[in-house]
Amino acid sequence: MTSPLPAAWSHQSRRRRGTGLFTAGLATAIALVAVGVPGDAAQAGPKAPTPITITFPGGPTADNGSTVSVVFDANGNPNVTGFRYSVTGAAKLTMSASADAPGGTATVALFADHLGALRVHVGDQDNLGSAYSSSPIYHAEVQVVGDPSLSGTLSLVDHGPRAGVTVTLEPGGLTALTDADGYYRFDHLTPGAYTLHTRYEQGCDLALDGLPVTIPVQFDQDLWLPPVQDGAGYRCFTSYYHDYEPGTTVRELFGDDAVQEIGFPFDFPFYGQTYSSVWVDSNGYLSFTDQGGSHQAAPADFPSANGPHLVVAPYWDDLIIDPAASVRTTVISAPGYAGALVVDWHNVAQAADPTTRFSFSVTLYASDGYINVAYAGLTPALGSSDTVTVGIAGPGGGLGIRYDIATEPLLDARSITFHNYGL
């Protein structure tokens, strides 16, 4: 067995930064050779294998935020054609490097991203650092010195790391822009208490406000941005899991600016109340209360304290339901299933462009209050039209969420879901 690895360092960000090849000369190499734990070598056979040497050409110290060159040397052992290695905190040898020849060397670059010991662990090409590995693991370390820093990866919930997002560190107003891997970093920090803030503007905005961090106790802080929610707990998120749902029952909604109340055999929860009917407007929205007729466009400040209230708008615009188009519904029910209602604006057109046809649907799920919106036949112009409103509005007080088409245009392949995470 090998000695336990210290848990002070996070391997995740090191892995992001520690795979490049470094070619600095070895003239100043300082050999820090660590032998395998007694007993490991005995498992490999009657003769202990030649140790793998770890050296740091730059010397025993490195500046925080710098690249550290590390040389692995098999010392002529022809059975070693490569190396598996990791840095402080890693339980397994997850990275690999090929030797320049059997029994030869490999040089790798690691990123020194916080103060203290950067400890390197290495084995031969067959050593995974697990209990099943029979060959030894060798260790050496370099001391990282300088000013404290803070770094990590910014990711969107369900969408992974995201580039080009500004992260702000307060006090001081320091900012960092995430790179292609979602990585951000602040250098030359003064020890103390800070907070992290960031916002990613897309169709459904994501934000993180006031995450406390203490420097230098914390040095590696990954960020997961949750969706922005309104005062009642409703959120919006996009996905590629739901398709446009065609309706089956054609409703008496024809021409321009038509409204019809439609009932369904279950109770749907919305902003703390339950409803068993909706008013469907030919202009691409529905409401859980009578809006006093049809409305061709939402107010510019939707959702607003001034209304309209209790609205679900999948594509609110001045639309035409001519003989080639229709509004259709489907009630989905089954034993033991709470039920769902599909409202489908089928083959409709904008009044401003009656020749371009498209469809969209809203599905209301009674069991959990999910509202799913999906599209079919959208052109880029339809998906980014500045006359369209997409979102939900609550019972008052400005509650609701507006999907931002300007930052993330609507797509056939991408659905939008609104949901109260408190349900």
C-alpha positions in Angstrom: 0.0 0.0 0.0 1.1 3.6 -0.5 1.0 6.4 2.0 -2.3 8.4 2.1 -2.4 11.4 -0.2 -3.0 14.8 1.4 -6.4 16.3 0.7 -5.3 20.0 0.8 -5.3 20.4 -3.0 -8.1 20.0 -5.5 -7.0 17.8 -8.4 -9.8 19.0 -10.7 -8.3 22.3 -11.8 -4.8 20.8 -12.0 -6.1 18.3 -14.4 -7.4 21.0 -16.6 -4.1 22.8 -16.6 -1.6 19.9 -16.3 -1.5 18.0 -19.6 0.8 20.1 -21.8 4.3 19.3 -22.7 7.1 21.5 -21.3 10.6 21.6 -22.8 12.7 23.6 -20.4 16.3 22.5 -20.0 17.2 20.1 -17.2 20.5 21.8 -16.2 19.1 23.1 -12.9 17.2 19.9 -12.1 16.9 19.1 -8.5 16.3 15.4 -7.9 13.6 14.7 -5.4 13.4 11.0 -5.5 10.8 9.2 -3.4 10.9 5.5 -3.2 7.8 3.2 -3.2 6.4 2.1 0.0 8.1 -1.1 1.3 6.2 -4.1 0.2 5.1 -2.7 -3.2 8.3 -3.7 -4.9 8.1 -7.2 -3.4 4.8 -7.8 -5.1 6.4 -7.2 -8.5 8.8 -10.1 -8.3 11.9 -11.3 -6.5 13.9 -8.2 -7.6 12.7 -4.7 -6.8 12.1 -2.6 -9.9 14.3 0.3 -10.7 12.7 3.4 -9.0 11.2 6.2 -11.1 12.8 9.5 -10.4 10.9 12.8 -10.2 12.8 16.0 -10.7 11.8 19.7 -10.9 14.1 21.5 -13.4 13.0 24.9 -12.0 14.1 24.2 -8.5 12.3 23.3 -5.2 10.0 26.4 -5.3 7.6 27.8 -7.9 5.6 31.0 -8.1 1.8 30.8 -7.6 0.2 31.0 -11.0 3.2 29.7 -12.8 3.8 26.6 -14.9 6.0 23.9 -13.2 8.1 21.6 -15.3 8.3 18.0 -14.0 10.5 15.3 -15.3 9.8 11.6 -14.8 12.8 9.2 -15.4 12.5 5.4 -15.6 16.3 5.2 -15.1 16.9 2.7 -17.9 14.2 0.2 -17.0 13.1 -1.1 -20.4 9.8 -2.3 -19.0 8.7 1.3 -18.5 7.5 2.9 -21.7 5.3 5.6 -20.1 4.1 7.1 -16.9 0.8 7.6 -15.1 0.7 10.5 -12.7 -1.5 12.8 -10.6 -1.0 15.8 -8.3 -1.9 16.5 -4.7 -5.3 15.2 -3.6 -5.8 12.7 -6.4 -6.6 9.2 -5.2 -5.7 7.6 -8.6 -3.2 8.2 -11.3 -5.4 9.8 -13.9 -3.0 11.4 -16.3 -0.4 9.8 -18.6 2.8 10.7 -20.5 4.8 8.6 -22.9 8.5 8.1 -22.3 10.9 9.3 -25.0 12.2 5.7 -25.2 11.8 2.5 -23.2 13.4 3.3 -19.8 13.6 6.9 -20.7 12.0 10.2 -19.6 8.9 12.3 -20.0 8.5 16.0 -19.2 5.1 17.4 -18.3 3.9 20.8 -17.2 1.7 21.4 -14.1 0.0 24.5 -13.1 0.8 25.9 -9.6 -2.5 27.5 -8.7 -2.3 27.9 -4.9 0.1 28.3 -2.1 1.7 25.3 -0.4 3.0 22.0 -1.5 2.4 20.8 -5.0 2.9 17.0 -4.6 3.4 14.8 -7.6 2.7 11.1 -7.7 3.9 8.8 -10.5 3.9 5.1 -11.5 4.6 3.2 -14.6 2.2 3.0 -17.6 0.2 0.2 -16.0 -0.3 1.8 -12.6 -3.8 3.3 -12.1 -3.1 4.1 -8.5 -5.8 1.6 -7.4 -5.7 -1.3 -4.9 -5.2 -3.6 -7.9 -1.9 -2.0 -9.0 1.2 -4.1 -8.2 3.9 -1.6 -9.1 5.1 1.2 -6.7 4.0 4.8 -6.7 6.7 7.5 -6.2 6.2 11.0 -4.8 8.0 14.4 -4.8 6.9 17.9 -4.1 7.6 21.5 -5.0 6.7 24.4 -2.7 4.4 27.1 -4.3 5.1 30.6 -3.0 3.7 34.1 -3.6 0.4 35.9 -3.2 -2.9 34.0 -2.6 -5.2 33.3 -5.5 -8.7 32.0 -6.2 -9.7 29.9 -9.2 -12.3 27.4 -10.4 -14.7 26.4 -13.2 -18.0 28.0 -13.9 -20.7 25.7 -15.1 -24.4 26.1 -16.0 -26.7 23.6 -14.4 -27.4 20.8 -16.8 -25.2 22.5 -19.5 -21.6 22.1 -18.3 -18.8 24.7 -18.3 -19.4 28.0 -20.1 -16.9 30.4 -21.7 -17.1 34.1 -21.8 -18.9 34.7 -18.4 -17.7 37.5 -16.2 -17.1 36.6 -12.5 -16.8 39.4 -10.0 -15.0 39.3 -6.7 -16.0 41.8 -4.0 -14.8 44.0 -2.3 -12.6 45.5 -4.9 -14.7 44.9 -8.0 -12.1 42.5 -9.5 -13.4 40.7 -12.6 -12.3 37.6 -14.5 -13.7 36.2 -17.8 -14.1 32.4 -18.0 -12.0 30.8 -20.7 -13.0 28.1 -23.2 -13.1 25.5 -20.4 -15.1 27.7 -18.1 -12.0 28.4 -16.0 -11.6 31.7 -14.1 -8.8 32.9 -11.8 -8.0 35.8 -9.5 -4.3 36.4 -8.6 -2.4 38.6 -6.1 -5.2 38.6 -3.5 -5.0 40.0 0.0 -6.1 37.5 2.7 -9.6 38.2 3.9 -13.3 37.6 3.3 -14.8 38.0 -0.2 -18.0 37.3 -2.1 -18.3 36.0 -5.7 -21.0 37.3 -8.1 -21.8 36.3 -11.6 -24.7 36.4 -14.0 -25.1 34.6 -17.4 -27.7 36.2 -19.6 -29.4 33.8 -21.9 -33.0 32.9 -22.7 -33.4 31.8 -19.1 -31.0 33.9 -17.0 -28.7 32.2 -14.5 -27.1 34.0 -11.6 -25.0 33.5 -8.5 -25.0 36.3 -6.0 -22.9 36.7 -2.9 -21.1 33.3 -2.5 -18.8 33.8 0.4 -15.1 32.8 0.2 -12.2 33.3 2.5 -8.7 33.8 1.2 -6.3 32.0 1.5 -8.3 29.3 3.3 -10.2 28.7 0.1 -8.3 28.8 -3.2 -10.4 26.6 -5.6 -14.1 27.4 -5.9 -16.1 25.9 -8.7 -19.3 27.8 -9.6 -22.7 26.2 -10.6 -25.1 28.8 -11.8 -28.7 28.0 -11.0 -31.6 29.6 -12.9 -32.9 33.0 -11.8 -36.2 32.6 -10.0 -39.0 35.0 -9.3 -40.4 35.8 -5.8 -42.7 32.8 -5.8 -39.9 30.3 -6.7 -40.7 29.8 -10.4 -37.7 29.2 -12.7 -37.1 28.8 -16.4 -34.7 26.4 -18.1 -34.1 25.1 -21.5 -33.4 21.6 -22.7 -33.4 19.3 -25.7 -35.5 16.6 -24.2 -39.0 17.7 -25.2 -40.5 18.0 -28.6 -43.4 19.9 -30.0 -46.7 18.2 -29.1 -49.4 18.2 -31.8 -53.0 18.5 -30.5 -55.9 16.3 -31.7 -59.1 18.3 -31.0 -59.6 21.3 -33.2 -61.0 24.3 -31.2 -63.4 27.1 -32.4 -60.6 29.6 -32.6 -60.4 31.1 -36.1 -59.5 34.3 -37.8 -57.8 37.1 -35.8 -58.0 37.9 -32.1 -60.1 35.0 -30.9 -60.4 33.6 -27.3 -62.0 30.5 -26.0 -62.2 29.0 -22.5 -61.2 25.3 -22.4 -61.8 23.0 -19.4 -59.9 19.9 -18.5 -60.6 17.1 -16.0 -57.9 17.8 -13.4 -56.5 20.6 -11.2 -53.4 22.3 -12.4 -51.3 24.2 -9.8 -50.1 27.7 -10.7 -48.8 30.3 -8.3 -50.4 28.8 -5.2 -53.8 28.1 -6.7 -55.3 25.3 -8.8 -57.2 25.6 -12.0 -59.3 23.3 -14.2 -59.8 25.6 -17.2 -57.8 28.1 -19.3 -58.6 30.9 -21.7 -56.7 30.2 -24.9 -56.0 33.2 -27.2 -55.3 32.8 -30.9 -52.4 35.2 -30.4 -50.2 32.6 -28.8 -50.9 32.7 -25.1 -53.2 31.2 -22.5 -54.5 32.6 -19.2 -56.0 31.1 -16.0 -58.3 34.1 -15.8 -60.5 36.0 -18.3 -58.4 38.7 -19.8 -61.4 40.5 -21.2 -60.9 39.6 -24.8 -58.0 39.0 -27.1 -54.7 40.9 -27.0 -52.3 41.1 -29.9 -49.2 41.8 -27.9 -47.9 41.7 -24.4 -46.9 45.0 -22.6 -43.3 45.9 -23.0 -42.6 45.4 -19.3 -44.1 41.9 -19.1 -44.4 40.5 -16.5 -45.7 43.6 -14.8 -47.5 44.4 -11.6 -50.0 46.2 -13.8 -50.9 42.9 -15.6 -51.8 40.9 -17.4 -51.8 38.2 -14.7 -51.8 34.4 -14.6 -50.5 34.1 -18.1 -48.5 31.4 -20.0 -47.1 32.8 -23.2 -45.3 30.4 -25.5 -45.3 32.8 -28.5 -47.3 35.9 -27.8 -47.6 38.0 -31.0 -50.2 39.1 -33.5 -51.0 35.7 -35.1 -53.5 34.6 -37.8 -55.6 31.4 -37.6 -56.8 31.1 -41.2 -58.3 27.9 -42.9 -54.8 26.4 -43.1 -54.2 26.8 -39.4 -55.9 25.8 -36.2 -55.7 25.7 -32.4 -55.9 22.2 -31.1 -55.9 20.5 -27.6 -55.2 17.1 -26.2 -56.0 15.9 -22.7 -53.6 13.2 -21.6 -54.9 10.9 -19.0 -54.4 7.3 -17.7 -55.2 5.3 -14.5 -52.9 6.6 -11.8 -51.7 9.5 -13.9 -52.6 13.1 -12.7 -53.1 14.3 -16.3 -51.8 16.8 -18.7 -53.2 19.3 -21.2 -51.6 20.1 -24.5 -52.5 23.3 -26.3 -51.2 23.4 -29.9 -51.1 26.5 -32.2 -50.8 24.5 -35.4 -49.5 25.8 -38.7 -50.1 29.4 -37.7 -48.5 32.6 -39.1 -47.6 36.1 -37.9 -49.9 38.8 -39.2 -46.8 40.6 -40.5 -45.8 37.5 -42.6 -48.8 35.3 -43.4 -46.8 33.1 -45.8 -44.4 31.6 -43.2 -46.0 28.8 -41.2 -44.9 27.3 -37.9 -46.3 25.5 -34.9 -45.8 25.6 -31.1 -47.3 23.8 -28.1 -47.7 24.2 -24.3 -48.0 21.2 -22.1 -49.4 21.6 -18.6 -48.5 18.7 -16.2 -50.9 18.4 -13.3 -48.7 16.2 -11.2 -45.8 18.7 -10.6 -46.9 21.9 -12.2 -44.4 21.8 -15.0 -45.1 23.9 -18.1 -43.3 22.8 -21.2 -43.1 24.9 -24.4 -41.8 23.5 -27.7 -41.7 24.6 -31.4 -41.7 23.2 -34.9 -41.0 25.0 -38.2 -39.3 28.1 -36.8 -37.1 30.1 -39.1 -34.2 32.2 -37.7 -36.4 35.3 -38.2 -39.4 33.8 -36.3 -37.1 32.5 -33.5 -35.6 36.0 -32.9 -38.5 38.3 -33.6 -38.5 41.3 -31.4 -42.3 41.5 -31.4 -42.7 38.1 -29.7 -43.1 37.6 -25.9 -42.3 34.3 -24.2 -42.8 33.8 -20.5 -45.2 33.4 -17.6 -46.9 36.0 -15.3 -48.1 35.4 -11.8 -51.1 36.7 -9.9 -49.6 40.2 -9.3 -46.7 42.1 -7.8 -44.6 41.6 -11.0 -44.2 37.9 -10.4 -43.2 35.9 -13.4 -40.3 35.2 -15.8 -39.7 36.5 -19.3 -37.6 34.4 -21.7 -35.0 36.6 -23.4 -35.2 35.9 -27.2 -32.5 38.5 -27.9 -29.8 36.5 -26.0 -31.0 33.0 -26.9 -33.4 32.7 -30.0 -36.1 30.1 -30.0 -35.2 26.8 -31.8 -37.2 23.8 -32.9 -34.8 21.5 -31.1 -34.8 23.5 -27.8 -37.7 23.4 -25.4 -38.4 25.8 -22.5 -39.7 24.7 -19.2 -41.2 26.8 -16.4 -41.5 25.3 -12.9 -41.9 26.2 -9.3 -39.1 24.4 -7.5 -41.0 24.7 -4.2 -43.7 22.3 -5.4 
